[in-house]
Amino acid sequence: MTYYDVFNGDADGLCALHQLRLAEPAQSVLVTGVKSDIALLPRVPAGAGDKVTVLDISIDANRTALLAMLARGAAVLYVDHHSHAGVPLNPLLHAHIDHSADTCTGMIVDRYLAGRFRIWAVVAAFGDNLDTQAEGLARSLALDAQQTAALQELGRCLNYNAYGNAVSDLNIDPAALYQCLHQYADPFEFIRFQPLFQRLRGALARDLDRAARLARRLPSSAGRIIVLPDARWSRRVRGVYANQLARAAPGQAHALLVMHPDGTYTVSVRAPLEGIGALQGADRLCRQFEHGGGRTAAASVPRLPKCRLASFIQAFEAVFGMHQAP
């Protein structure tokens, strides 16, 4: 029997798996990648007797491979919070899927484990820009303001590391980051003693500074559409910077576009955090474009051709037009 752990390489995926393996240790084959690399199950050859844990990747993007895996006799635990077209019915599939806008995979795992390692769910929620939910979990643990702020920074650093077009864009391979993280049951020990945290913290600060200096804003009456230049740093920082923009103007929608040499853009969309339609519409917008999708609050388009930029702006206006930009 072989165990496979298949997970998104961002803070949510990392912390969800970390919680599960603290509760249920297992030697497993790790399958992960950059945040946008979500079609991971085709890489898993699991069959009869094998056990597969799948965390924080869309069931729709993996449906064919999942059905084939189940047909081969593999048992699958699937935990996720992305929108989907339905969960297959199969006795070998144990699904815990909740696509509510105010949850993440780490929080679903926290419920599954009855709060045994909740402190890591706090990190996951902060990484997914669910600050209100993260703060509520922190209060349930009686964490003080300083501790909560430290977990917030950790979540954002872990999330930052997952963004890029390829693992070579990242500061560290998410599989290696997980193996390092999993040595620490206490996140404060990871923060205090692991040099990798300081490395990520410094890199994030430098990339955010570049973004603030070099971002270009496109006209929009429905929110903020920001363009960053083609560079490894802009690919790395796009998710955290989009979240930062959303927190700075919570009543507005945001779209962050990163240019590529081939004339396409990677697009990260954040729905308004507050007001009418809060945490809604991001997935509806991105699904109008090839391979786009995600959550209601945060979604993306991996490759938007430059010739489709005007169509994207028009769709952005249609979805988020109720939120007027200043």
C-alpha positions in Angstrom: 0.0 0.0 0.0 1.3 3.5 -0.9 0.1 6.7 0.5 -0.1 9.8 -1.8 -0.5 13.3 -0.4 -1.7 15.6 -3.2 -1.9 19.3 -2.2 -1.9 22.8 -3.5 1.5 24.4 -2.8 0.1 27.5 -1.1 -0.4 28.2 2.7 -3.8 26.6 2.7 -2.7 23.3 1.1 0.5 23.2 3.2 -1.3 23.8 6.5 -4.2 21.5 5.7 -1.8 18.6 5.0 0.3 19.5 8.0 -2.7 19.2 10.3 -3.7 15.9 8.9 -0.2 14.4 9.1 0.2 15.6 12.7 -3.0 13.7 13.5 -2.4 10.7 11.2 1.4 10.3 10.5 2.2 8.5 7.3 5.2 8.1 4.9 3.7 9.4 1.7 4.6 10.4 -1.8 4.2 14.2 -2.1 2.5 15.6 -5.2 2.3 19.4 -5.4 3.6 22.4 -7.4 3.0 26.1 -7.9 -0.4 27.5 -6.8 -1.8 27.5 -10.3 -0.8 23.9 -10.9 -4.1 22.3 -9.9 -4.5 19.4 -12.3 -2.4 17.2 -10.0 -4.2 13.9 -9.9 -3.2 12.7 -13.4 0.4 12.4 -11.9 -0.8 9.9 -9.3 -0.7 6.2 -10.4 -2.6 5.0 -7.3 -4.5 1.7 -7.5 -6.1 -1.0 -5.4 -5.1 -0.8 -1.8 -3.5 2.7 -2.1 -4.6 5.7 -0.1 -4.7 9.2 -1.6 -5.3 12.4 0.3 -6.2 15.4 -1.9 -6.2 18.9 -0.5 -7.1 22.3 -1.8 -7.3 21.5 -5.6 -10.5 21.8 -7.6 -12.4 18.6 -8.1 -13.6 19.8 -11.5 -9.9 20.2 -12.7 -9.2 16.6 -11.6 -12.5 14.8 -12.2 -11.4 12.5 -15.0 -8.3 11.4 -13.1 -10.2 11.0 -9.9 -12.8 8.7 -11.5 -10.1 6.6 -13.1 -8.3 6.4 -9.7 -11.4 5.2 -8.0 -12.1 2.7 -10.7 -8.6 1.3 -10.1 -9.6 0.7 -6.4 -7.7 3.5 -4.7 -9.3 5.0 -1.5 -9.5 8.8 -1.7 -9.9 11.5 1.0 -10.8 14.7 -0.8 -10.9 18.0 1.1 -11.4 21.3 -0.7 -13.2 24.7 -0.8 -13.4 25.5 -4.5 -16.6 25.7 -6.6 -17.5 22.4 -8.3 -20.1 20.8 -10.6 -20.8 18.0 -8.2 -19.0 15.3 -6.2 -18.9 11.7 -7.6 -20.7 9.1 -5.6 -18.3 6.2 -4.8 -17.8 4.2 -1.6 -14.0 4.7 -2.0 -14.3 8.5 -2.0 -14.6 10.4 1.3 -15.2 14.0 0.4 -15.3 17.0 2.7 -16.0 19.9 0.3 -17.4 23.3 1.3 -17.2 26.1 -1.2 -18.5 28.8 1.1 -16.8 32.1 0.6 -15.7 32.3 4.2 -13.8 29.1 4.6 -10.6 27.4 3.3 -9.3 23.9 3.2 -7.3 24.3 6.4 -10.5 25.3 8.2 -12.3 22.3 6.8 -9.5 20.0 8.0 -9.8 21.8 11.4 -13.4 20.8 11.6 -12.6 17.2 10.4 -10.0 16.9 13.3 -12.3 18.6 15.8 -9.8 21.4 16.4 -6.8 19.3 17.4 -4.2 21.4 15.5 -6.3 24.5 15.1 -3.3 26.9 15.3 -2.3 25.7 11.8 -5.8 26.5 10.5 -5.2 30.0 11.7 -2.1 30.2 9.5 -4.0 28.7 6.6 -6.9 31.2 6.9 -4.5 34.2 7.1 -2.7 32.8 4.0 -6.0 32.7 2.1 -6.8 36.3 3.0 -9.6 35.3 5.4 -8.5 37.6 8.2 -11.8 37.8 10.0 -12.1 34.0 10.1 -8.4 33.6 11.1 -8.9 36.1 14.0 -11.9 34.3 15.2 -10.0 31.0 15.3 -7.1 32.7 17.1 -9.5 34.0 19.8 -10.8 30.5 20.3 -7.2 29.5 21.2 -6.8 32.6 23.5 -3.9 33.9 21.4 -2.8 37.4 22.1 -2.4 40.2 19.5 1.3 39.6 19.1 0.9 35.9 18.5 -1.9 36.4 16.1 0.1 38.9 14.1 3.0 36.4 13.9 0.7 33.8 12.5 -0.7 36.3 10.0 2.8 37.0 8.7 3.6 33.3 8.5 0.5 32.6 6.5 1.3 35.3 4.1 4.9 34.2 3.7 3.8 30.6 3.0 1.2 31.8 0.5 3.7 34.1 -1.2 6.0 31.2 -1.9 3.5 29.3 -4.0 3.1 31.9 -6.8 4.9 31.6 -10.0 4.7 30.1 -13.5 7.1 27.3 -12.5 8.8 26.0 -9.4 11.9 27.7 -10.6 10.2 31.1 -10.0 9.7 30.3 -6.3 12.0 30.7 -3.4 11.6 27.0 -2.5 9.8 24.0 -3.9 6.5 23.6 -2.0 7.3 19.9 -1.4 10.6 20.9 0.3 8.8 23.6 2.2 6.2 21.2 3.5 8.9 18.7 4.6 10.6 21.6 6.5 7.4 22.9 8.0 6.3 19.4 9.1 9.2 19.2 11.5 7.4 21.8 13.7 4.2 21.1 15.5 4.4 24.6 17.0 4.3 27.4 14.3 6.0 29.8 16.7 9.1 27.5 16.8 9.1 27.5 13.0 9.0 31.3 13.0 11.7 31.6 15.7 14.2 28.9 14.7 13.8 28.1 11.0 16.1 30.3 8.8 13.8 29.6 5.8 11.1 31.8 7.4 13.5 34.7 7.5 14.4 34.1 3.9 10.8 34.1 2.8 10.0 37.2 4.9 12.9 39.2 3.4 12.1 38.1 -0.2 8.4 39.0 0.2 9.3 42.5 1.5 11.6 43.1 -1.5 9.0 41.9 -4.0 6.2 44.0 -2.4 8.4 47.1 -2.6 9.0 46.5 -6.3 5.3 46.0 -6.9 4.4 49.2 -5.1 6.9 51.1 -7.3 6.2 49.6 -10.6 2.5 48.8 -10.7 0.4 50.5 -13.4 -3.3 51.1 -13.1 -5.8 50.7 -15.9 -9.0 52.7 -16.1 -12.0 51.1 -14.5 -15.2 52.4 -12.8 -15.9 49.1 -11.1 -12.7 48.6 -9.0 -9.0 48.5 -9.5 -7.2 46.8 -12.4 -3.4 46.7 -11.9 -0.7 45.6 -14.3 2.8 44.4 -13.2 5.7 43.9 -15.6 7.0 40.6 -16.8 9.5 39.4 -14.2 10.1 36.5 -11.8 9.5 38.8 -8.8 6.1 39.9 -10.2 5.0 36.3 -10.8 6.0 35.5 -7.2 4.3 38.4 -5.5 1.1 38.6 -7.5 -1.1 36.7 -5.1 0.0 38.4 -1.9 0.0 41.8 -3.6 -3.6 41.3 -4.9 -4.6 40.3 -1.3 -2.8 43.5 0.0 -4.7 45.7 -2.4 -8.0 44.0 -1.5 -7.4 44.6 2.2 -6.4 48.3 1.6 -9.7 49.0 -0.3 -12.1 46.3 1.1 -15.2 47.7 -0.6 -13.7 47.3 -4.1 -13.0 44.5 -6.5 -9.4 44.1 -7.7 -7.7 42.4 -10.7 -4.0 42.1 -10.9 -2.5 41.3 -14.3 1.1 40.1 -14.7 2.5 40.4 -18.2 4.4 37.5 -20.0 6.8 37.7 -22.9 4.3 35.9 -25.2 1.8 38.7 -25.0 -0.5 37.1 -22.4 -1.3 37.9 -18.8 -1.8 35.9 -15.7 -4.8 37.4 -13.9 -5.6 37.3 -10.2 -9.1 38.5 -9.2 -10.3 39.5 -5.7 -13.9 40.2 -5.0 -14.7 43.0 -2.5 -14.2 42.0 1.1 -17.0 44.2 2.3 -20.3 45.7 1.2 -22.9 44.5 -1.3 -21.7 41.3 -3.0 -18.8 40.8 -0.6 -16.7 37.8 -1.4 -18.7 37.0 -4.5 -18.2 37.1 -8.2 -14.5 36.3 -8.7 -15.0 32.8 -10.1 -18.0 34.0 -12.2 -15.7 36.5 -13.9 -12.8 34.2 -14.4 -14.8 31.3 -15.8 -15.7 33.5 -18.8 -12.1 33.0 -20.0 -10.3 29.9 -21.0 -9.1 27.8 -18.1 -10.2 30.5 -15.6 -11.8 29.5 -12.3 -11.3 29.5 -8.5 -13.4 30.6 -5.5 -16.2 33.1 -5.3 -13.9 35.5 -3.4 -10.6 34.8 -5.2 -10.1 33.4 -8.7 -7.7 33.5 -11.6 -7.1 33.2 -15.3 -3.8 31.5 -16.1 -3.3 32.9 -19.6 -5.3 35.9 -20.9 -4.3 36.9 -24.4 -3.6 40.5 -24.9 -6.3 40.7 -27.5 -8.8 39.7 -24.8 -7.8 42.4 -22.4 -10.6 44.7 -23.4 -13.1 41.9 -23.1 -11.8 41.1 -19.6 -12.2 44.8 -18.5 -15.7 44.8 -19.9 -16.6 41.6 -18.0 -15.0 43.0 -14.8 -17.2 46.1 -15.1 -20.3 43.9 -15.6 -19.6 41.6 -12.6 -18.4 44.3 -10.2 -20.1 47.4 -11.5 -22.0 47.9 -8.3 -18.8 48.8 -6.5 -17.6 52.2 -7.6 -13.9 53.0 -7.5 -12.9 56.4 -6.2 
